[in-house]
């Protein structure tokens, strides 16, 4: 279930948004000030944010800029301002869409669905694989999540890079040991399970809508990635 963070200071509007989104099958969290928004973003880890422009405290523009410094989480701006310049400001600052009040609830749901469908960026080339906010640089041997480099052990890094080269492809423990640990490795295949466990912990902030390390019981592991475009 996708999680939507609603940042709207007018309680009546916030409740309407919550009702329509809940009916459409979304989980929601509501906050009402700019100060609450950033904390809620970090704690709730939403898949999309509905962000009002005119808020008490920090404005929607300030919040959008702060979010874009660390995340590609989709943001739809809400405002009563109909001037085209305000629309351009939001889009240029990284907003994914823009809805002017008053709005129809069904339209908001349709916009949310459309943005979520196209929100996962997938780049696949020789030097870099990008799956949404997770970027794997094959040449530099680095992995970043939301623009921040992950601190991984050499073996865990090698395992993630290998899985990232072959998204949605299943590998048994023996295959992973051969490719990552080396054919002369004579330790337990439990090492693979422990490495996967550490990688999942390192990737805990990777949105589930973008991908995950999936276990196929009795078979092995794969890096599942989801291209919604």
C-alpha positions as CSV (number, residue, x, y, z in Angstrom):
1,X,0.0,0.0,0.0
2,X,1.4,3.4,-1.0
3,X,1.9,6.0,1.8
4,X,0.8,9.6,1.1
5,X,1.9,12.5,3.4
6,X,-0.7,15.3,3.3
7,X,0.8,18.7,4.3
8,X,-2.2,21.0,4.5
9,X,-3.0,23.6,7.2
10,X,-6.8,23.8,6.4
11,X,-8.2,20.9,8.4
12,X,-11.3,20.5,6.3
13,X,-9.3,20.2,3.0
14,X,-6.9,17.8,4.7
15,X,-9.8,15.6,5.8
16,X,-11.3,15.6,2.3
17,X,-8.0,14.6,0.8
18,X,-7.6,11.8,3.4
19,X,-11.1,10.5,2.7
20,X,-10.6,10.3,-1.1
21,X,-7.1,8.8,-0.8
22,X,-8.2,6.2,1.7
23,X,-11.2,5.2,-0.5
24,X,-8.6,4.7,-3.4
25,X,-6.6,2.4,-1.2
26,X,-3.8,4.7,0.0
27,X,-2.4,5.0,3.5
28,X,-2.1,8.6,4.7
29,X,-0.6,10.8,7.4
30,X,-1.6,14.4,8.0
31,X,0.5,17.3,9.2
32,X,-0.6,20.9,9.3
33,X,2.5,23.1,9.5
34,X,5.8,23.6,7.7
35,X,7.8,22.7,10.8
36,X,6.0,19.3,11.1
37,X,6.5,18.4,7.4
38,X,10.2,17.6,7.4
39,X,10.1,15.5,10.5
40,X,7.0,13.6,9.2
41,X,8.8,13.1,5.9
42,X,11.8,11.4,7.7
43,X,9.7,9.4,10.1
44,X,6.8,8.3,7.8
45,X,8.9,7.8,4.6
46,X,6.0,8.4,2.2
47,X,5.8,7.3,-1.4
48,X,4.3,10.7,-2.4
49,X,3.7,14.1,-0.7
50,X,0.7,16.4,-1.2
51,X,2.2,19.8,-0.2
52,X,0.3,23.0,0.3
53,X,2.2,26.2,-0.7
54,X,0.8,28.6,1.9
55,X,1.6,27.1,5.3
56,X,2.2,28.5,8.8
57,X,6.0,28.6,9.4
58,X,8.0,27.3,6.5
59,X,6.3,27.6,3.2
60,X,5.7,24.8,0.7
61,X,8.5,26.1,-1.5
62,X,11.0,25.8,1.5
63,X,9.9,22.3,2.2
64,X,10.1,21.2,-1.4
65,X,13.7,22.6,-1.7
66,X,14.7,20.8,1.6
67,X,13.2,17.5,0.4
68,X,15.0,17.8,-3.0
69,X,18.3,18.1,-1.3
70,X,18.0,14.5,-0.1
71,X,15.2,12.7,-2.0
72,X,13.4,12.2,-5.3
73,X,10.2,11.4,-3.5
74,X,7.3,12.6,-5.7
75,X,5.7,15.9,-4.6
76,X,2.4,17.4,-5.8
77,X,1.9,21.0,-4.9
78,X,-1.5,22.3,-3.7
79,X,-2.3,26.0,-3.8
80,X,-5.1,28.5,-4.4
81,X,-2.6,30.6,-6.5
82,X,-3.6,30.3,-10.1
83,X,-0.9,32.5,-11.6
84,X,1.3,30.6,-14.1
85,X,4.5,32.0,-12.5
86,X,3.7,30.1,-9.3
87,X,3.2,26.9,-11.3
88,X,6.6,27.4,-13.0
89,X,8.3,28.0,-9.7
90,X,7.1,24.8,-8.3
91,X,8.0,22.7,-11.4
92,X,11.4,24.3,-11.6
93,X,12.1,23.6,-8.0
94,X,11.4,19.9,-8.5
95,X,7.6,19.5,-8.0
96,X,6.2,16.6,-10.0
97,X,2.7,18.1,-10.5
98,X,0.6,21.1,-9.5
99,X,-3.1,21.2,-8.4
100,X,-4.9,24.5,-8.0
101,X,-7.7,24.9,-5.4
102,X,-10.6,24.4,-5.4
103,X,-10.1,20.9,-6.8
104,X,-12.2,17.8,-7.3
105,X,-11.2,14.9,-5.0
106,X,-11.3,12.3,-7.9
107,X,-8.9,14.5,-9.9
108,X,-6.4,14.5,-7.0
109,X,-6.5,10.7,-6.8
110,X,-6.0,10.5,-10.6
111,X,-3.0,12.9,-10.4
112,X,-1.5,10.9,-7.5
113,X,-1.9,7.6,-9.5
114,X,-0.3,9.2,-12.6
115,X,2.7,10.6,-10.7
116,X,3.3,7.3,-8.8
117,X,3.2,5.4,-12.1
118,X,6.0,7.5,-13.6
119,X,8.0,8.2,-10.4
120,X,10.5,5.3,-10.6
121,X,13.5,6.3,-12.7
122,X,15.4,3.4,-14.2
123,X,18.7,3.9,-15.9
124,X,20.6,0.9,-17.2
125,X,24.0,1.3,-18.9
126,X,27.5,-0.1,-18.6
127,X,28.7,2.2,-15.9
128,X,25.6,3.0,-13.9
129,X,22.4,1.3,-12.8
130,X,19.8,3.5,-11.2
131,X,16.6,2.1,-9.8
132,X,14.6,5.0,-8.5
133,X,16.6,6.6,-5.7
134,X,19.2,3.8,-5.6
135,X,22.2,4.3,-7.8
136,X,24.9,1.7,-8.4
137,X,28.1,2.9,-10.1
138,X,29.8,-0.1,-11.6
139,X,33.0,1.8,-12.6
140,X,33.6,3.6,-9.3
141,X,32.2,0.7,-7.2
142,X,30.0,3.0,-5.2
143,X,26.3,2.8,-4.2
144,X,24.2,5.8,-3.2
145,X,20.7,6.0,-1.8
146,X,18.9,9.3,-2.1
147,X,22.2,10.8,-3.1
148,X,24.1,9.6,0.0
149,X,26.8,7.0,-0.4
150,X,26.2,3.8,1.5
151,X,28.9,2.6,3.9
152,X,29.2,-1.1,3.1
153,X,31.8,-3.8,3.7
154,X,33.7,-4.8,0.5
155,X,31.9,-8.1,0.3
156,X,28.5,-6.6,0.8
157,X,29.3,-4.0,-1.7
158,X,30.4,-6.6,-4.2
159,X,27.2,-8.6,-3.7
160,X,24.9,-5.6,-4.2
161,X,26.8,-4.5,-7.3
162,X,26.5,-8.0,-8.7
163,X,22.8,-8.2,-8.0
164,X,22.4,-4.7,-9.4
165,X,23.9,-5.8,-12.7
166,X,21.2,-8.4,-13.2
167,X,17.9,-6.9,-11.9
168,X,15.0,-9.3,-11.4
169,X,17.2,-12.3,-12.0
170,X,17.3,-15.1,-9.4
171,X,20.5,-16.5,-8.1
172,X,21.0,-19.4,-5.8
173,X,23.4,-19.2,-2.8
174,X,25.9,-21.3,-4.6
175,X,25.8,-19.1,-7.7
176,X,26.4,-16.0,-5.5
177,X,29.2,-17.6,-3.7
178,X,30.9,-18.5,-7.0
179,X,30.5,-15.0,-8.5
180,X,31.1,-12.9,-5.4
181,X,33.1,-14.9,-2.9
182,X,35.0,-16.9,-5.5
183,X,35.0,-20.5,-6.5
184,X,37.8,-21.3,-4.0
185,X,35.7,-20.2,-1.1
186,X,35.2,-23.1,1.3
187,X,33.1,-21.5,4.0
188,X,29.4,-21.8,4.8
189,X,26.7,-20.6,2.4
190,X,25.3,-18.9,5.5
191,X,27.6,-16.0,4.6
192,X,25.2,-15.1,1.8
193,X,22.3,-14.9,4.2
194,X,24.1,-12.7,6.6
195,X,25.3,-10.4,3.8
196,X,21.8,-10.1,2.4
197,X,20.5,-9.3,5.9
198,X,23.1,-6.4,6.2
199,X,22.2,-5.1,2.8
200,X,18.5,-5.0,3.6
201,X,19.3,-3.0,6.7
202,X,21.5,-0.6,4.6
203,X,18.6,-0.2,2.1
204,X,15.8,0.3,4.7
205,X,15.1,3.8,3.3
206,X,14.8,2.5,-0.3
207,X,11.1,2.9,-1.1
208,X,9.3,-0.4,-1.5
209,X,7.7,1.0,-4.6
210,X,11.1,1.2,-6.3
211,X,12.5,-2.2,-5.4
212,X,13.7,-4.6,-2.8
213,X,16.0,-7.6,-2.3
214,X,13.6,-10.5,-2.5
215,X,14.0,-14.0,-1.1
216,X,12.4,-16.8,-3.1
217,X,12.2,-19.5,-0.5
218,X,14.2,-22.5,-1.3
219,X,15.6,-21.0,-4.4
220,X,17.7,-17.9,-3.7
221,X,17.8,-14.1,-4.0
222,X,17.2,-11.4,-6.5
223,X,17.2,-7.6,-6.7
224,X,13.6,-6.9,-7.7
225,X,13.2,-3.4,-9.3
226,X,9.9,-1.9,-10.4
227,X,9.7,0.5,-13.4
228,X,6.4,2.2,-13.1
229,X,6.8,4.4,-16.2
